Each structure stands twice: as structure tokens, then as C-alpha cells.
Amino acid sequence: MSENYTDDSIRTLDWKEHIRLRPGMYIGKLGDGTSHDDGIYVLLKEVIDNSIDEFVMGNGKTIEVTIEENKVSVRDYGRGMPLGKVIDCVSKINTGAKYDSNAFKKSVGLNGVGSKAVNALSSWFMAQSIREGQTKIVEYQQGEILHDNPIVPSEGRQGTIISFVPDEDTFGKYRYLHEYVEEMLWNYVFLNNGLTIVFNGQKFQAKNGLLDLLERNMAGTETMIYPIIHFRDEDFECAFTHSNNTYNEEYYSFVNGQHTTQGGTHQLAFREAITKTIREFYNKDYDTADIRNSLVAAISIKIQEPVFESQTKTKLGSQLMEANGRSVRNFIGDIIKRQLDNYLHMNPETAEALHRKIMQSEKERKDMANIKKLAKESVKKASLHNKKLRDCRIHFNTNHEKRLETTLFITEGDSASGSITKSRDVQTQAVFSLKGKPLNSYGLSKKIVYENEEFNLLQAAMNIDESLENLRYNNVVIATDADVDGMHIRLLLLTFFLQFYPDLVRSGHVYILQTPLFRVRNKKETIYCYSDEERQAALRKLGTNPEITRFKGLGEISPDEFRFFIGSSMRLDPVILRRDVSIPEILEYYMGKNTPERQQFIINNLRLEEDLTEEKVKV
């Protein structure tokens, strides 16, 4: 083999080739837009981050974002890129002003990569800078310059305009879900007082920082055990309370405006400081779990030159970093100790409500101890990994590069689970097989999670009992038939998640698998159709007398065909929890007492097609 290893074997990739060849290094996973952390949202974030950095430095109070079909534009009113360096700023790796701490302090983007990755991964990319009465425009295609326009006079307001279309060669067929975009923009305005973002004509503004964030995300004061505690101190801000609607901790954490969805050093420091301060205030060594059970918190810190664990910046690294001359741990600990202790002394009603919550959690934990012990023994006896769960080899709570692709399919019936099991990617895809319809858990206590064998095995498979941080699969996919029974199973599973693990849904981990309703084929081509409209289009394409098969259930789809539906072209519908409706209201409507309104809703929303005439269908 050595004779083939020559000088010609060594190749140097230019900047755009490397990004296009290894996009995961720069934007995490690719995806089609159905997940909030898919690459197309990272592209948008990278561009907005640059505009946010301008705002933080005191330049421009408004950012305009438009998305029309797949074309994205971001316009800020900051200083504008230096006109002679526009090309360098958007197409030369490790180029930018953020290496100069005098130009950008406590910035999100420190690696000089963001806008270059957007450029390289776009089928069309345009950068325009308007500065001091002049403008410069450069257009690209997949990172290659199309038009390098000269500097010309301009009467436009100073700032930068970046427009791009993510490349279908990289992302395939994709779509921007406005719910995910809006969530991102809300976080930006919550973290930047005085900032206005206009998205497709809609204004996003906030006055009270993380207090507004928590109030919006908790969907109503009835879920709070006591009023939100809100601190701003130096470069740190936090807001927190305890909730009636969750059994686990829930965090919205940020570093320099970046949403660190996987937490990191700052989040660990906050958790530690809360526990220590509360123990000292009540002068009792309460168990950590009792203090933090159902805690909902938002935290934000600004650090000069933060170190993240990846280019996508979702977790602050564990390296010793400083905030205002102190370690992050000591900086946050000192603030929480001083501010929270003072607050509890000055607000005895809140202190009493918090104390009651801790004691209630302590009682529930002790009552549940024996039940959990029996539940764990039940899991072992059921031989979880041999019967109910066909596990994968890579999991979400590892550092493997494919962790974002990890998926758990929850399905019902031996034939359906068998087909998926035979078709799946054993590296990243697992299958959990339900035995009939699960219990309606609406209104039940968490005790049922451990006493009900189905729920007990499911939560053990996902590993979410103690904390969502231990979640073993990034994508939890409900895979049921597109009929009345399938819809019922979906609702029962969603009830279980919303009742006991709502942050699993809020964090964008839960999906519904779309499977084709029809197969249309002739001797040369096979087309799978997910709606009657797609079926009609397939008939027009394939001409006369093709064979049409109507799939009535997942069990009718062979393992060979399932490979097409759970592979790279898999279609998923994300379960998005609306912020303006509370979880109790949702569960009461869908899973409370049987009502004509709910019956009619289910009938109207079933994904069923009209029966086709026998001469057109072969089943």
C-alpha cells in the first residue's frame, strides 16, 4: 500500500472546500429544518450574532430579519464592515475584528468562522456594507465570488446587510419553521435591553430581560409557586422560581447572548450557589434534589473570550475562565449568596413558600424511594434491553460526533417495531416497542411513572428520571399508524411527556414520524406519497396504469421500504409547545373528560385519505 502514498496523496483544501466537506465541524448537524438545532438555524444565528455584537458595542438599536421562502436577509444599523475588507470578513477564515478586544468586548463570535460558514454553505450569498456615505456589495455562489462590485456612493443608512439561500446540495429539501426563528429572536431581545428586532414585519422587544423570558416560557403565573426572583449584577443576570408543572429542573442559560442549550460551567456554578445559599439561609442541610426539584431558571453571563466545547457554542467549556477578574464559579457564587440571601430576608412570604416547597419535595422523595427501588428491579426483570428496547450504539449524552443524530422510535405492535428494527441505523437509531395503548396519565401523580410497567420502562430507556441532561436520544419520535388508534396512542404518549417531562417537549426533542400513505410505481420508478396531492403528482409523472398501493399501517411497510422513510429523507413533524397556552389547559382539553369538542377535533385532524376506487388501487 505504501507505493500509493505519494506527494500526490497530500491535498490542501481551501476554506470553502473544508467547510462544505465537513459542515458538522462548523454548524453541528444538517437537518431539514424540523429541529430547532438544524444547520439552517445555525446559519441564521451566525449572521444575527454579528449584528448583536454591533448592538452590544453601542451601534444600532434595530435589526431587521426577513425570510421569504428560503431566502434570508439580516439588516443591522451598526458601523458597517470596513469597505476595503468586506471580502476578507466573509470569505477568509480567522479574519475579523473580534480578535481585537478593543473593537468587540464580550462577543459571541470569537473564531472568525461564522459568516464564512454561511457563505460556503449557501447557494447564493450577498454581503453589503454601507459606511460613511459609500457602499460595497459582493455576491457569492457556494463560496465562490460571482460579483465583486466596486465601492460606490450611497445615501442608505450605515450598517450591514447579509442575504443568503442555504444550499440544497448540502441541506436537501428544507424549510424554515417560523416558530423556531421566533424563539431565537425572543431570546435575543430578552438578553439585550433596548434592542428591537423586526421579523417579517413583526416587532420583538422586551423591557425586563430574563424576567420577561421566564414569564413567557412558563405561560402564566398560576404555574409559579412564588413570584419570580430576578437579579442583575455586573455581567450576570438570573431569574428563577419553582413550578407546579414540572418535576425536574429546567434551565435557559446564555453566555454573551449565546443560548447554551447544554449548559456548562456557568450553569453548574448557578446550581451549586443556589443550593449552598438556601441551605445556609434555612440553616439546614437539605438534599440537593429537594432544593432544585421543579426549579425553573434563566441565567446569563458575559465573559471576555469564552471557551465553548464546539463551534456551535451550545456548552461553555470547563476551563478556568474569569468574569470580572474572578473565576466563573466564584463570580456567580458571590452574587447569588449576596442577592438571594438579602431577597429572602426582605421577602418573608417568598421565603416561606420556598421553604414549604422544599419540605414537600423532601416528603415526596422519601415516599417515592421504595417505589423507585421496586421500579428499578422491575426494569431489570423485564430485560429492558432485550425485549422492549432495541438500543443503538451511540447516545446523546456522549461526546460522539453523531450524538445529534441519535433517535428513539416509539412504536406499537410487533410487525411495525420489527420492520423499523430491521431497517434502522444501529449506530444512532433505537426502537422502543409499546404493548398496546399506554395508560392515560392525565391528572395522575408521578408515582404512576414507576408503578406502570410501560411508563417505567420508557423513562428508563430515555434515562430522564433524574434530569434531562441525562437524555440518551436527541430525537424522541412517536411512530404510530395514521388512523384513529394511532392518533390515540400519540395523544397518550404526549400526555405522559407533558404531565411528567414537559421540558422534553419544550426543548424540541419530541417528533411525530410521517410515513407514506401511498406507493406509486411502474417498472422504472417508485414514488412514495405522503398525501393525496403527492399521489396525484406521482400519477402525472409516471403516466398511465401505474401500480398504486395504499398503506393502512406501519406493519404493512416492509423493512426494505422502511429504510427510505427513516434514513436521510426521513420526514418528522416537530411537537412545538405554544407559549400562549398552559400545559394544564392543553391536557384538560385533549385528555380530560370526554367532550364533543375534542371528538370533533380528532375527527377533523386525522391524517386519513378518502378511499380510492378499486380500479385505481391495488392493496
NORWO-V756426 format. One record per residue. N is the residue number from 0. PSI is psi as a letter, one per 40 degrees, with the letter a starting at -180 (* if undefined). OMEGA is omega in whole degrees, -180 to 180 (* if undefined). Layout:
n: <N N>
psi: <PSI PSI>
omega: <OMEGA OMEGA>
This chain:
n: <0 1 2 3 4 5 6 7 8 9 10 11 12 13 14 15 16 17 18 19 20 21 22 23 24 25 26 27 28 29 30 31 32 33 34 35 36 37 38 39 40 41 42 43 44 45 46 47 48 49 50 51 52 53 54 55 56 57 58 59 60 61 62 63 64 65 66 67 68 69 70 71 72 73 74 75 76 77 78 79 80 81 82 83 84 85 86 87 88 89 90 91 92 93 94 95 96 97 98 99 100 101 102 103 104 105 106 107 108 109 110 111 112 113 114 115 116 117 118 119 120 121 122 123 124 125 126 127 128 129 130 131 132 133 134 135 136 137 138 139 140 141 142 143 144 145 146 147 148 149 150 151 152 153 154 155 156 157 158 159 160 161 162 163 164 165 166 167 168 169 170 171 172 173 174 175 176 177 178 179 180 181 182 183 184 185 186 187 188 189 190 191 192 193 194 195 196 197 198 199 200 201 202 203 204 205 206 207 208 209 210 211 212 213 214 215 216 217 218 219 220 221 222 223 224 225 226 227 228 229 230 231 232 233 234 235 236 237 238 239 240 241 242 243 244 245 246 247 248 249 250 251 252 253 254 255 256 257 258 259 260 261 262 263 264 265 266 267 268 269 270 271 272 273 274 275 276 277 278 279 280 281 282 283 284 285 286 287 288 289 290 291 292 293 294 295 296 297 298 299 300 301 302 303 304 305 306 307 308 309 310 311 312 313 314 315 316 317 318 319 320 321 322 323 324 325 326 327 328 329 330 331 332 333 334 335 336 337 338 339 340 341 342 343 344 345 346 347 348 349 350 351 352 353 354 355 356 357 358 359 360 361 362 363 364 365 366 367 368 369 370 371 372 373 374 375 376 377 378 379 380 381 382 383 384 385 386 387 388 389 390 391 392 393 394 395 396 397 398 399 400 401 402 403 404 405 406 407 408 409 410 411 412 413 414 415 416 417 418 419 420 421 422 423 424 425 426 427 428 429 430 431 432 433 434 435 436 437 438 439 440 441 442 443 444 445 446 447 448 449 450 451 452 453 454 455 456 457 458 459 460 461 462 463 464 465 466 467 468 469 470 471 472 473 474 475 476 477 478 479 480 481 482 483 484 485 486 487 488 489 490 491 492 493 494 495 496 497 498 499 500 501 502 503 504 505 506 507 508 509 510 511 512 513 514 515 516 517 518 519 520 521 522 523 524 525 526 527 528 529 530 531 532 533 534 535 536 537 538 539 540 541 542 543 544 545 546 547 548 549 550 551 552 553 554 555 556 557 558 559 560 561 562 563 564 565 566 567 568 569 570 571 572 573 574 575 576 577 578 579 580 581 582 583 584 585 586 587 588 589 590 591 592 593 594 595 596 597 598 599 600 601 602 603 604 605 606 607 608 609 610 611 612 613 614 615 616 617 618>
psi: <d d e e g a d e e h h h i i d d d d d d d g d d d d e b i c i e e e i e e i d d d d d d d d d d d d d d d d d d e f h h e h h h h i h h b e h h h h h i f a e i i h d e e d d d d e e h i f h i e e e h e d d h h f i d h e e f d c d d d d d d e h d h h h h h h h h f e i i h h h i i h f e h h d h g i i h i i i e i i i a i h h i i h i h d d d e a h i i h h d d d d d d d d d d d d d e g h e h h h h h f e h h h i i d f b e d d d d d d d e f i e e e h d i i h h h i h h b f i i i h i i i i e e i e i i h i h i i h f e h h g d e b a d d d d d d d d d d d d d d d d d e f h g i i d d d d e h e h h i h i h i h h h g i h i e i d e f e h h i e i h i i h f e i i d d d d d d d d d d d d d d d d d d e g d d d d d d d d d d d d d d d d d d d d e d d d d d d d d d d d d d e f d e d c d h g i i d i i d f i e i d e d e e h h h h h i h i d d d d d d d d d e i h e d e h i h h h i g a h i i h e h e i i e d d d d d h d d d d d d d d d d f e d d i e d e h e h d h h h h g i i f a d d d d d d d d d d d d d d d d d f d d d d d e f e h i h h h i i d i h h i a d d i h h h h e i d d d d d d d d d d e a i f i h h h h h e i d e e h i d d d d d d e e a d e h h h h i h h h h e e h i d d d d d d d d e a i h i d d d d d d d d d e h g i i i h i i d e e i h *>
omega: <-174 -178 178 -179 -173 177 -178 180 -177 -178 177 179 173 -170 -176 178 -179 179 -178 179 -178 -177 -179 178 -172 -175 -178 -179 179 178 -176 179 180 178 -176 180 176 -172 -177 177 176 177 179 -179 -178 180 -180 179 179 178 177 178 175 180 -179 179 174 -176 177 -178 -177 174 -178 180 175 173 178 -170 -179 178 -178 175 177 -177 174 -179 178 -175 -175 177 174 -169 -180 -176 -179 -180 180 -176 -175 -178 174 -180 178 176 178 -179 -173 172 179 -175 177 179 180 178 177 -178 174 -173 -178 -172 179 -174 -167 -176 177 177 177 180 -176 -175 179 176 174 -177 -180 176 177 176 177 -171 174 175 179 179 178 180 175 178 -177 170 -177 177 179 -180 173 -178 175 -174 -180 174 -178 177 180 175 -179 178 -178 178 -177 174 175 177 -179 174 179 -171 178 175 179 -171 -176 176 -176 176 174 173 -175 177 180 179 -179 178 177 -177 175 179 179 -177 176 -174 -176 -179 180 -180 172 173 178 -179 -179 177 -180 -179 175 180 175 -178 -171 172 -175 173 177 180 -177 179 -180 -176 179 172 173 -178 -178 180 -175 178 175 -178 -179 174 -172 179 165 -177 -178 -178 -179 176 176 174 -178 174 172 -173 173 -168 178 180 -176 174 178 -175 167 -173 -173 172 -178 179 179 -180 -179 -173 178 176 -178 -173 -176 -180 176 179 179 -179 -180 -178 178 -179 -177 -177 -179 177 -178 -178 -179 178 178 -176 -180 176 -180 -178 -179 179 -172 177 -179 175 175 -173 171 -179 180 178 176 -176 175 -180 177 178 178 -177 177 180 -179 168 -180 179 178 -176 -176 180 180 180 -176 172 -177 174 178 175 180 -179 -179 -180 -180 -180 180 -179 -179 180 -176 -173 -176 178 178 -176 -178 176 -177 -178 -175 179 177 179 180 179 178 -180 178 -180 -180 -180 176 178 179 179 -179 -180 -180 178 -176 -173 -179 179 179 180 178 -180 179 177 178 178 180 -179 -178 -178 -175 -172 -180 -173 -175 -173 168 -169 174 -174 -180 -178 -176 -178 172 180 -178 -176 -180 -175 -178 -180 -175 -173 171 174 175 -175 -176 176 -177 -176 -180 -179 178 179 179 -179 -179 -175 -168 169 -174 178 -170 -175 179 -179 174 -175 176 175 -177 -179 177 -179 170 -173 -178 177 -180 178 -178 176 -178 180 -175 -179 179 -174 -177 -180 -179 180 -179 180 177 178 -179 178 -175 -176 -176 -176 177 178 -179 -177 -174 -178 180 -178 176 -169 176 -176 -179 179 178 178 -175 -180 179 177 -180 179 176 -178 180 178 179 176 178 -179 -178 -179 -171 -177 -176 180 174 179 -179 -178 174 -178 -171 -177 171 179 170 174 -174 175 -176 167 179 -176 168 -176 -175 -171 175 179 177 -173 -176 179 179 177 178 177 180 179 179 178 179 -178 -174 176 -171 172 172 176 -180 177 177 178 -180 180 -179 -178 180 -178 -176 177 180 179 -179 -180 179 -171 179 177 -176 -180 -179 178 180 171 179 174 -176 -178 179 -177 -176 178 -178 179 178 179 179 -177 179 -178 -173 -171 177 -180 -176 -178 177 -179 -180 178 -180 178 -179 -180 -177 -173 175 179 -179 177 176 178 179 180 -174 -178 179 -172 170 -177 *>
